[in-house]
Amino acid sequence: MIDPVAFERGRITGAIRTAFILSAEIIVITLGVVAGKPLLTQLATANWLLALTLAADAAVGLCAGFVIVGVKSLLPTKPGTVIKSHNRCG
């Protein structure tokens, strides 16, 4: 039987690795495009990439925080506690 925690950690590790590789490719391609441009254009592009990276990291951290808070709010606090649905339809 597969350990669900180990399985999920493997998926998360793979997703992080894939995101890192894709981000690195985007940065390399973008810097390659501006390589022949004036220095001011290169610096502006590098600063823009830095700002975009920081914004994306903040967004991912915020989403992860929402997921953690959501999961913790669904966990029973005591053994035998029944989780009630917060669905307005049910």
Buried (B, 14 or more C-beta within 10 A) or exposed (E): EEEEEEEEEEEEEEEEEEEEEEBEEEBEEBEEEBEEEEEEEBEEBBEEBEEBEEEEEEEEEEEEEEEEEEEEEEEEEEEEEEEEEEEEEE
